[in-house]
Amino acid sequence: MAPFVSTALPEGRPKKIERPPWHGTCLYQHETSPWFEESLRLATENRRKVAVPPGHTAKSLEEALLDLANILGQEWVKLNDVPLIDGDYHAVPLSHDSYHILDPGDFVASAVCWPANTEEVSKTVVWANKWKVPIWPLSIGRNLGYGGSAPRVRGSVVLDLGRRMNKVLNVDVENAVCLIEPGVQYVTLYEYLQSIGVGNDLWIDVPDLPGGSVMGNALDRGVGYTPYGDHWAHHIGMEVVTPTGEIIRTGMGSMEGSECWQLFRYGFGPHQDGIFTQSNFGIVTKMGMELLPNPGGVRVFMAAFPKYADLHEAIEVIRPLMIRKVIGNVPMVRLGLQDASLYKTRDDFELDERGVVKPESAQKVIEELNTGAWVFYAALYGPDEVTLAKYQYIQEQFHRRIPNTKFYQREDVPENHYLHNYARFTTGIPTWRELDRMKWIPNAAHLFFAPLSANNGKDAGRQANMFRARMEEYGFNYLGTFFIGTRAMHHVISFMYNRKDVAEKKKALACIRALIADAASIGVGEYRTHLALQDQVAKTYNWNNGAIMKFNEQLKDALDPNGILQPGRSGIWPKDYRGKGFELWGGEERSNLVENQDGLNLTLTP
Ligand SMILES: Cc1cc2nc3c(=O)[nH]c(=O)nc-3n(C[C@H](O)[C@H](O)[C@H](O)COP(=O)(O)OP(=O)(O)OC[C@H]3O[C@@H](n4cnc5c(N)ncnc54)[C@H](O)[C@@H]3O)c2cc1C
């Protein structure tokens, strides 16, 4: 293998990240996208009817949207009557959830609008209150696996903030912090830092795929791979439009003239920031994010554990390494088969009668790839001598408890090995490598089941066994990864399903609902979930008769008396919606309310 250049050095850090010309989110397919012709044809043959939100008729919605077009400008409000083309990760449609798990026409907006700045967001919120139209803000709309760009209530108006509010407003190099708008993607922030000459000194944290919004991901409390992998934990100060249209700044930003908005997280009195994550209490228009100063080197490695049962011991070894900060990043342990799905498709394996990969077939591929039943990826930071000492210490710790553990560094693996991509992830360089997984099955979509696990072998082991058995019962392979924090782990399990196969989608939905119930029965809760499942997951957070939801509802009713902002997000419904059939508990393919709204033919002719 050719010698590789360290991703911690300027020569290992590309200035630009390649992507197709159609990379973006769109209501109408981009002219260069492979779906453009199809979208034109379908649009001509069969223009879709517009979904009308609860409490509206086509006529009243039309009046409301004309009013919005007057406020924002006609070109910045468009009806969502386009064909529901799923596209791909690079061409994410704003028309619907492209990884739909219900009918694709279920969670759809009536229209999309593009405010230009905070004031226009505020005006849009005031407009929504006036007309009582539900609205749904997006930063980019790539929340794939959790609902994509779709709103929870059919007929809501989507605010695509990313299109026009996409600037890096400030980079404070000395303090390693930046201030961004919603539309700043990981890939664009990385390139921006390169363009101003600080891309080697200041690193960002990237998740698996860098097309998402730095802000949107943090607001959904997403995770990445560097020491700043807990994205929400590294935000610092926000500007928020409340559900009645006021504009507030949090932390030190609430003081006129303060220079510490992006330097000190708290201000005076209650700390509000957390209530704007995974919630429907405000629209964030600016956010500070900490940047990681280049720590002076990186050493990435992979450890492969031979037996499935080794998971317990592996996590027991990892916990003290995390708590004592021997390992500096958010490392991961993933199932060998999940790792193999980067290189192979399901057709490369022998399946049993349920459609599950046979263990002996998985083992054969694992041996061919020279990995293990579980694989561990981690990064150590600092000068070479420091990381070498740590690496040797870590090897000793594993060998004591799992003697057959195999270790690999970049020089030990072939060029197409994920470890080289991992070196990019852990130094904040965007890569599209995770898209290789989409080749696993035709028309692949992801649905994530993402419970939290204590950082110990017992919890990890019982979860893996329990969820694997349930998934196999439904004919799905358990494809699990533990993203390891200091004291807890995100156990992210990917359902890969064929989104064109209605029966398979139904099965995936039934299975994930069973998993949520299984998890709750042993006190395990999800950290994040798909729109269709948020009512169910919220209900599992049930201590003291669900006191937390009562509190959330009090906040919702006080902050958003008209219930216009993201009704239903995280299972929080405004008073006018509660108990009226909007909640999705399972068993339904589409809610009754959705059926009633079909068939309205709206035209917007300003
Ligand atoms: C193969 C694959 C791998 C993935 N890997 C990861 C991973 O490693 N880590 C990870 O975290 N996720 C991962 N995801 C999930 C998802 O793609 C990312 O989290 C993505 O960053 C979320 O989309 P977004 O950034 O465009 O956010 P958006 O879709 O813009 O927003 C996410 C949510 O926050 C709300 N929101 C957005 N902006 C605002 C705002 N300004 N004010 C108020 N609310 C707002 C939205 O309503 C939405 O509910 C993965 C998905 C796939 C398919």
The ligand as a MOL file (V3000), in Angstrom:
LIG
                    3D

  0  0  0     0  0            999 V3000
M  V30 BEGIN CTAB
M  V30 COUNTS 53 58 0 0 0
M  V30 BEGIN ATOM
M  V30 1 C -26.2710 6.6650 6.4620 0
M  V30 2 C -26.5920 7.6950 7.5210 0
M  V30 3 C -25.6560 7.9760 8.4980 0
M  V30 4 C -25.9500 8.9220 9.4900 0
M  V30 5 N -25.0020 9.1570 10.4350 0
M  V30 6 C -25.2580 10.0360 11.4230 0
M  V30 7 C -24.2660 10.3080 12.4200 0
M  V30 8 O -23.1370 9.8090 12.3680 0
M  V30 9 N -24.6160 11.1520 13.4120 0
M  V30 10 C -25.8150 11.7570 13.4720 0
M  V30 11 O -26.0500 12.5270 14.3930 0
M  V30 12 N -26.7510 11.5190 12.5420 0
M  V30 13 C -26.5140 10.6910 11.5240 0
M  V30 14 N -27.4740 10.4670 10.5590 0
M  V30 15 C -28.7950 11.0960 10.6890 0
M  V30 16 C -28.9510 12.4560 9.9590 0
M  V30 17 O -28.6900 12.2950 8.5820 0
M  V30 18 C -28.0570 13.5620 10.5110 0
M  V30 19 O -28.2200 13.6820 11.9060 0
M  V30 20 C -28.3030 14.9290 9.8810 0
M  V30 21 O -27.2740 15.8130 10.2650 0
M  V30 22 C -29.6470 15.5480 10.2950 0
M  V30 23 O -30.1440 16.3430 9.2690 0
M  V30 24 P -29.9100 17.9210 9.1620 0
M  V30 25 O -28.5910 18.2130 9.7600 0
M  V30 26 O -30.1540 18.3050 7.7710 0
M  V30 27 O -30.9810 18.5150 10.1590 0
M  V30 28 P -32.4360 19.0420 9.8250 0
M  V30 29 O -33.1960 18.0020 9.0880 0
M  V30 30 O -32.3740 20.3830 9.2450 0
M  V30 31 O -32.9950 19.1500 11.3020 0
M  V30 32 C -33.0740 18.0900 12.1790 0
M  V30 33 C -34.2630 18.3240 13.1190 0
M  V30 34 O -34.0850 19.5380 13.8620 0
M  V30 35 C -35.1290 20.4810 13.5840 0
M  V30 36 N -34.4890 21.7680 13.2830 0
M  V30 37 C -33.5730 21.9530 12.3200 0
M  V30 38 N -33.1760 23.2160 12.3090 0
M  V30 39 C -33.8720 23.8520 13.2480 0
M  V30 40 C -33.8680 25.1850 13.6980 0
M  V30 41 N -33.0560 26.0710 13.1390 0
M  V30 42 N -34.6840 25.5230 14.7120 0
M  V30 43 C -35.4830 24.5940 15.2870 0
M  V30 44 N -35.5130 23.3000 14.8990 0
M  V30 45 C -34.7200 22.9300 13.8910 0
M  V30 46 C -35.8540 19.9670 12.3610 0
M  V30 47 O -37.2180 20.2680 12.4040 0
M  V30 48 C -35.5880 18.4700 12.3990 0
M  V30 49 O -36.5760 17.8290 13.1800 0
M  V30 50 C -27.2050 9.5650 9.5270 0
M  V30 51 C -28.1310 9.2910 8.5230 0
M  V30 52 C -27.8320 8.3660 7.5300 0
M  V30 53 C -28.8560 8.0890 6.4850 0
M  V30 END ATOM
M  V30 BEGIN BOND
M  V30 1 1 1 2
M  V30 2 1 2 3
M  V30 3 2 2 52
M  V30 4 2 3 4
M  V30 5 1 4 5
M  V30 6 1 4 50
M  V30 7 2 5 6
M  V30 8 1 6 7
M  V30 9 1 6 13
M  V30 10 2 7 8
M  V30 11 1 7 9
M  V30 12 1 9 10
M  V30 13 2 10 11
M  V30 14 1 10 12
M  V30 15 2 12 13
M  V30 16 1 13 14
M  V30 17 1 14 15
M  V30 18 1 14 50
M  V30 19 1 15 16
M  V30 20 1 16 17
M  V30 21 1 16 18
M  V30 22 1 18 19
M  V30 23 1 18 20
M  V30 24 1 20 21
M  V30 25 1 20 22
M  V30 26 1 22 23
M  V30 27 1 23 24
M  V30 28 2 24 25
M  V30 29 1 24 26
M  V30 30 1 24 27
M  V30 31 1 27 28
M  V30 32 2 28 29
M  V30 33 1 28 30
M  V30 34 1 28 31
M  V30 35 1 31 32
M  V30 36 1 32 33
M  V30 37 1 33 34
M  V30 38 1 33 48
M  V30 39 1 34 35
M  V30 40 1 35 36
M  V30 41 1 35 46
M  V30 42 1 36 37
M  V30 43 1 36 45
M  V30 44 2 37 38
M  V30 45 1 38 39
M  V30 46 1 39 40
M  V30 47 2 39 45
M  V30 48 1 40 41
M  V30 49 2 40 42
M  V30 50 1 42 43
M  V30 51 2 43 44
M  V30 52 1 44 45
M  V30 53 1 46 47
M  V30 54 1 46 48
M  V30 55 1 48 49
M  V30 56 2 50 51
M  V30 57 1 51 52
M  V30 58 1 52 53
M  V30 END BOND
M  V30 END CTAB
M  END
